Amino acid sequence: MCIGITYDLREDYLGVGYNEEETAEFDREDTIQAIQCSLHELGHETDRIGNIKDLTTRLVAGDRWDMVFNIAEGLRGFGREAQVPALLDAYDIPYTFSDPLVLCLTLHKAMAKCVVRNLGIPTPDFFVVEKIADLETVNLNLPLFVKPVAEGTGKGVTAASKVCNRSQLISVCTDSLVAYKQPVLVETFLPGREFTVGIVGTGEDAVAIGVIEVILRETAEPDVYSYRNKERCEELVEYRLTSDSMAEKAREVALAVWRGIGCRDAGRVDIRADVNGMPNFMEVNPLAGLHPQHSDLCIIANMSGMTYRALIEAILCSAINRIQKNEEKAFRHA
């Protein structure tokens, strides 16, 4: 197959004035090279397309691909991760990973929690703050956890995100509203163990390839898997592959979320235990990072004995299989 690759390259945005945190979700050159190399080893041709503006130019010029390996994060709005998939849908070009509906839903953490809660899956109580006056109606037990409603890679999450009194809550929410220009998610703080579950596949074919516990070292920002801790994970975080009873429950919760929301091909679900030891849903990332050494999904795969190439192959096979199933279903109903 001829496989196009869509992505947002971090150095492109840094070069035009965006800062390190603003570009935290974008990919490094070595990630794109690693994906391209794996696809070549699997026998495919590749075409580096780039971001949505590059894709638009190429589509207008008449370029087409058998498949697009999409990891473009987008830059603005709650629908930024959905922009490239929506454009590819319009041109009837198949692509890897989730569709626009899932990507919009999961980027907005509060909306995702509403759906997960309606599925009967445990998630901490929460409240969305759009203006400071909204805090007058917050009625959640302290401590609380505060973060922007639609960011990833730990953006907007620091040691201050865990708040223990009302003055801290007002201060942190105010800072977040100003800095990120979007609503703030306030939720009950979960004090238990934290897990990240790597998932490959779609629907009933989805499997959890591994569960790792996120353990913060003494020099890390305490209590939170923050932007700083993620960026410097090699020195601040210990990842431990685990399969005890709580980890197995986390695996069950993660798969229920993945299937319930309709995520596709591969990604990650973040789980943390509450005060009673019950694993709760925190976030789902259906467009997880794919840096071979630095990204959580790749760390999980590696610790579980799955090579990087095998992970890329599994993602591609999932996309091909679900597309074939949809075509067969459409044929039967024609």
C-alpha positions in Angstrom: 0.0 0.0 0.0 0.9 3.6 -0.4 0.5 5.1 3.1 0.4 8.8 3.7 1.5 10.1 7.1 -0.2 13.1 8.7 1.3 14.8 11.7 2.1 18.0 13.5 5.9 18.4 13.7 7.0 20.1 16.9 10.0 21.9 15.4 7.8 23.5 12.7 5.7 25.3 15.4 8.7 26.1 17.5 10.2 27.7 14.5 7.4 30.2 14.1 7.3 31.3 17.8 5.2 28.7 19.7 6.7 27.7 23.0 7.6 24.3 24.5 4.4 23.8 26.4 2.2 24.9 23.5 3.8 22.3 21.3 4.0 19.5 23.9 1.5 17.3 22.0 3.2 17.6 18.7 5.7 15.0 17.4 9.4 15.0 17.1 11.2 14.2 13.9 12.5 10.9 15.2 8.9 9.7 15.9 7.9 10.3 12.2 11.1 8.6 11.1 10.4 5.6 13.4 6.8 5.2 12.0 8.0 5.6 8.4 10.8 3.0 8.9 8.4 0.5 10.5 6.0 0.9 7.6 8.8 0.4 5.1 9.9 -2.8 6.9 6.3 -4.0 6.7 6.5 -3.6 2.9 4.6 -0.4 2.4 5.5 2.8 0.5 5.1 6.0 2.5 4.5 9.6 1.7 5.1 12.2 4.4 2.1 14.6 4.1 2.4 16.8 7.3 -0.3 18.8 9.0 -3.8 19.7 8.0 -2.7 22.6 5.8 -0.3 20.4 4.0 -3.0 17.8 3.6 -5.4 20.3 2.2 -2.9 21.4 -0.4 -2.2 17.9 -1.4 -5.8 16.9 -1.7 -6.6 20.0 -3.9 -3.7 19.0 -6.1 -5.3 15.6 -6.6 -3.1 13.4 -4.4 -4.6 10.3 -2.9 -3.4 7.4 -0.7 -4.5 3.8 0.0 -4.4 4.6 3.7 -3.3 7.5 5.9 -1.4 6.9 9.1 -2.8 9.8 11.1 -1.2 11.2 14.2 -2.0 14.9 13.6 -3.0 16.6 16.9 -4.3 19.9 15.5 -3.7 23.3 17.0 -7.0 25.0 18.0 -10.4 24.2 19.4 -12.1 21.2 20.9 -12.3 19.6 17.5 -8.6 20.0 16.6 -7.8 16.3 16.7 -10.8 15.5 14.5 -9.9 18.0 11.7 -7.7 15.7 9.7 -9.9 12.6 10.0 -13.0 14.7 9.0 -11.2 15.9 5.9 -10.1 12.3 5.0 -13.7 11.2 5.5 -14.9 13.8 3.1 -12.5 12.5 0.5 -13.3 8.8 1.3 -9.7 8.1 2.3 -9.2 5.4 5.0 -7.0 6.2 8.0 -5.7 4.8 11.2 -7.2 5.6 14.7 -10.5 7.0 15.8 -13.1 9.0 13.9 -14.0 12.7 14.4 -16.8 11.9 16.8 -14.6 10.0 19.2 -11.7 12.5 18.9 -13.9 15.5 19.7 -15.6 13.6 22.6 -12.4 12.4 24.3 -10.5 15.7 23.9 -13.2 17.3 26.1 -12.5 15.5 29.3 -15.8 16.4 31.0 -17.9 15.3 28.0 -16.0 12.0 28.0 -16.7 11.5 31.7 -20.4 12.1 31.1 -20.5 9.3 28.6 -18.4 7.0 30.7 -20.6 7.7 33.7 -23.7 6.9 31.7 -22.0 3.6 30.8 -21.9 2.7 34.5 -18.2 3.0 34.7 -16.7 4.6 37.8 -15.2 8.1 37.4 -14.7 10.7 40.0 -17.4 13.4 40.6 -16.6 16.5 38.7 -17.7 20.1 37.8 -16.8 22.3 34.9 -15.8 25.9 35.6 -16.2 28.4 32.8 -15.9 31.5 34.9 -14.8 32.0 38.5 -18.4 32.7 39.6 -19.2 29.1 38.8 -17.2 28.0 41.8 -20.0 29.3 44.1 -21.9 26.2 43.2 -19.1 23.6 43.4 -20.1 21.1 46.1 -17.4 18.5 46.0 -15.4 17.1 48.9 -11.8 18.3 49.2 -9.1 17.6 48.1 -9.9 18.3 44.5 -8.0 18.1 41.2 -8.0 20.9 38.7 -6.9 20.8 35.0 -7.8 22.4 31.7 -10.8 20.5 30.1 -9.2 19.9 26.8 -5.4 19.5 26.9 -3.1 16.5 26.8 0.5 15.5 27.7 -0.1 16.9 31.2 -0.4 20.5 30.0 -1.8 22.7 32.7 -1.2 20.0 35.4 1.3 20.8 38.1 1.8 20.1 41.8 -0.7 23.0 42.4 -3.4 21.0 40.5 -4.2 19.2 43.8 -6.1 21.7 45.9 -6.9 21.3 49.5 -8.9 24.5 50.3 -11.2 26.9 48.6 -8.6 29.7 48.2 -6.3 27.4 46.4 -9.2 26.3 44.2 -10.1 29.8 43.2 -6.4 30.7 42.6 -5.6 27.6 40.4 -8.9 27.9 38.4 -8.2 31.6 37.8 -4.7 30.8 36.5 -5.9 28.0 34.3 -8.7 30.0 32.7 -6.3 32.8 31.9 -3.5 30.6 30.7 -5.4 28.1 28.6 -8.5 30.1 27.5 -10.8 27.2 28.0 -13.0 25.8 30.8 -11.5 24.0 33.8 -12.3 20.5 35.0 -12.6 20.2 38.8 -12.9 16.7 40.1 -12.6 14.7 43.3 -9.0 13.8 43.9 -8.2 10.1 43.6 -5.6 9.1 46.2 -4.9 5.6 45.1 -2.5 3.8 42.6 -2.3 5.2 39.1 -2.3 2.9 36.0 -2.1 3.4 32.3 -3.5 0.7 30.1 -2.3 0.2 26.5 -5.0 -1.0 24.1 -4.7 -2.3 20.5 -7.7 -3.1 18.3 -11.3 -2.0 17.8 -14.6 -3.1 19.4 -14.6 -6.7 20.5 -11.3 -7.3 18.8 -9.6 -4.8 21.2 -7.1 -6.2 23.7 -5.2 -4.7 26.5 -1.5 -5.3 25.7 -0.3 -4.3 29.2 -1.0 -2.4 32.3 1.7 -0.2 33.9 1.6 1.5 37.2 2.9 5.1 37.2 5.1 5.6 40.3 6.5 9.0 41.0 10.0 9.2 42.3 11.0 11.4 45.3 12.2 14.2 43.0 9.0 14.3 41.0 6.2 16.8 41.5 4.1 14.9 44.2 0.7 13.3 43.7 0.2 14.3 40.0 1.4 12.9 36.6 2.1 16.4 35.6 3.5 18.1 32.5 7.0 18.3 34.1 6.9 14.7 35.3 5.9 13.5 31.8 8.5 15.6 30.0 11.2 14.3 32.3 9.8 10.8 32.8 13.1 9.0 32.4 14.4 10.6 35.7 11.2 11.4 37.6 8.9 8.4 36.9 9.1 4.7 37.4 6.9 2.6 35.1 6.1 -0.9 36.5 4.4 -3.6 34.5 1.8 -5.1 36.8 -0.9 -7.7 36.8 -2.2 -7.9 40.4 -5.9 -7.9 41.2 -6.2 -4.1 41.1 -4.3 -3.9 37.8 -6.6 -6.5 36.3 -9.6 -4.5 37.4 -8.0 -1.4 35.8 -7.7 -3.5 32.6 -11.4 -4.3 32.7 -12.4 -0.7 33.2 -10.1 0.5 30.4 -11.5 -2.0 27.9 -15.1 -1.1 28.9 -14.3 2.6 28.3 -12.5 1.8 25.0 -15.4 -0.2 23.6 -18.1 1.9 25.1 -16.8 5.1 23.5 -16.0 3.5 20.2 -12.2 4.1 20.1 -10.3 2.4 17.2 -7.0 0.7 16.5 -4.8 1.7 19.4 -4.5 4.1 22.4 -4.3 4.4 26.1 -6.7 4.7 29.0 -5.6 6.3 32.3 -7.0 4.8 35.5 -6.6 5.8 39.2 -7.9 4.1 42.3 -10.2 5.9 44.7 -10.1 5.9 48.5 -11.7 2.5 48.5 -9.3 0.9 46.1 -11.7 0.9 43.2 -10.1 1.8 39.8 -11.7 4.9 38.3 -11.6 6.2 34.7 -9.6 9.4 34.4 -8.9 10.0 30.7 -8.8 8.1 27.4 -6.3 9.0 24.7 -7.3 7.5 21.3 -4.5 9.4 19.6 -1.6 8.3 21.9 2.0 9.4 21.3 4.2 7.0 19.3 7.7 8.0 20.2 9.5 4.7 20.6 11.1 5.4 24.0 9.2 8.4 25.4 5.5 7.7 24.8 3.5 5.7 27.3 1.8 3.4 24.8 5.2 2.4 23.4 6.6 2.0 26.9 3.8 -0.4 27.7 4.3 -2.3 24.4 8.0 -2.6 25.0 7.6 -3.8 28.6 5.1 -6.3 27.5 7.5 -7.8 24.9 5.9 -6.1 21.8 8.4 -4.5 19.5 7.8 -1.1 18.0 7.4 -2.5 14.5 4.9 -5.0 15.9 2.9 -2.2 17.5 2.8 -0.3 14.2 1.8 -3.4 12.4 -1.0 -4.1 14.9 -2.4 -0.6 14.5 -2.3 -0.9 10.7 -3.9 -4.4 10.8 -6.7 -3.2 13.0 -7.5 -0.3 10.6 -7.5 -2.6 7.6 -9.6 -5.3 9.3 -12.3 -2.8 10.5 -12.5 -1.2 7.0 -12.9 -4.6 5.4 -15.6 -5.5 7.9 -17.5 -2.2 7.2 -17.2 -2.9 3.4 -18.5 -6.4 3.9 -21.4 -5.2 6.0 -22.3 -2.5 3.4 -22.2 -5.1 0.6 -24.6 -7.4 2.5 -27.0 -4.6 3.0 -26.8 -3.3 -0.6 
